[in-house]
Amino acid sequence: MTDHRILKIGKSVFWLSFSVVTILFFSLYSGFMYEFVVFSGLILWLLVLMNTFVFFALMIYGLIHQLKFVSCLKQAALLLINIPIAFIYGCLIDI
């Protein structure tokens, strides 16, 4: 796998997760989607599982192919940015 492909995988998963979580946050925060709270929680858990799977897949691939380790590590770190963003969104919904 090339560095460009690793970069594309990491960025696409990051932006997909970020955009879906942001849409869910604004819909819940505005009161537009209160009847779908359980459904949005399910979507959040699926995104968490997807991010976790991609994170560990990138780390394992980087450990197996040492030449691609730095590229995989950068993209895995990019996925970790979603954690504080989701935490802040969760704190703001509780207010």
C-alpha positions as CSV (number, residue, x, y, z in Angstrom):
1,M,0.0,0.0,0.0
2,T,1.4,3.4,-0.9
3,D,1.7,6.4,1.5
4,H,-1.0,8.2,-0.6
5,R,-3.4,5.4,0.0
6,I,-2.7,5.3,3.8
7,L,-3.2,9.1,3.9
8,K,-6.5,8.8,2.0
9,I,-7.8,6.0,4.4
10,G,-7.0,8.0,7.5
11,K,-8.4,11.3,6.3
12,S,-11.6,9.8,4.9
13,V,-12.4,8.0,8.1
14,F,-11.6,11.1,10.1
15,W,-13.8,13.4,8.1
16,L,-16.6,10.9,7.9
17,S,-16.6,10.5,11.7
18,F,-16.2,14.2,12.3
19,S,-19.0,15.2,10.0
20,V,-21.5,12.6,11.2
21,V,-20.8,13.4,14.9
22,T,-21.1,17.2,14.2
23,I,-24.5,16.7,12.4
24,L,-25.7,14.5,15.3
25,F,-24.5,17.1,17.8
26,F,-26.3,20.0,16.2
27,S,-29.4,18.0,15.6
28,L,-29.5,16.9,19.3
29,Y,-28.4,20.3,20.6
30,S,-31.1,22.2,18.7
31,G,-33.8,19.8,19.9
32,F,-34.5,18.7,16.3
33,M,-33.9,15.0,16.9
34,Y,-34.9,14.1,20.5
35,E,-37.0,11.2,19.4
36,F,-33.9,9.6,17.7
37,V,-31.5,9.8,20.7
38,V,-31.1,6.0,20.9
39,F,-30.6,5.8,17.1
40,S,-27.9,8.5,17.3
41,G,-26.2,6.7,20.1
42,L,-26.1,3.6,17.9
43,I,-24.6,5.6,15.1
44,L,-22.0,7.0,17.5
45,W,-21.0,3.5,18.7
46,L,-20.7,2.3,15.1
47,L,-18.4,5.2,14.4
48,V,-16.4,4.4,17.5
49,L,-16.0,0.8,16.4
50,M,-15.0,1.9,12.9
51,N,-12.4,4.4,14.2
52,T,-11.0,1.7,16.6
53,F,-10.8,-0.9,13.9
54,V,-9.1,1.5,11.4
55,F,-6.7,2.8,14.2
56,F,-5.5,-0.7,15.1
57,A,-5.4,-1.8,11.5
58,L,-3.1,1.1,10.7
59,M,-0.9,0.4,13.7
60,I,-0.6,-3.3,12.8
61,Y,0.1,-2.5,9.2
62,G,2.7,0.0,10.3
63,L,4.4,-2.6,12.6
64,I,4.4,-5.2,9.9
65,H,5.7,-2.9,7.2
66,Q,8.4,-0.8,8.9
67,L,8.9,1.6,6.0
68,K,5.2,2.7,6.2
69,F,5.2,3.0,10.0
70,V,5.6,6.8,10.2
71,S,2.8,7.4,7.7
72,C,0.5,4.9,9.5
73,L,1.3,6.6,12.8
74,K,0.4,10.0,11.5
75,Q,-2.9,8.8,10.2
76,A,-3.7,6.9,13.4
77,A,-2.9,10.1,15.4
78,L,-5.3,12.0,13.2
79,L,-8.1,9.5,14.1
80,L,-7.4,10.2,17.8
81,I,-8.4,13.9,17.3
82,N,-12.0,12.8,17.2
83,I,-11.9,11.7,20.9
84,P,-11.7,15.2,22.5
85,I,-14.1,16.6,19.9
86,A,-16.7,14.0,20.8
87,F,-16.0,14.6,24.5
88,I,-16.6,18.3,24.1
89,Y,-19.8,17.7,22.1
90,G,-21.0,15.3,24.8
91,C,-20.4,17.9,27.6
92,L,-22.2,20.6,25.6
93,I,-25.3,18.4,25.1
94,D,-25.5,17.8,28.8
95,I,-25.6,21.6,29.6
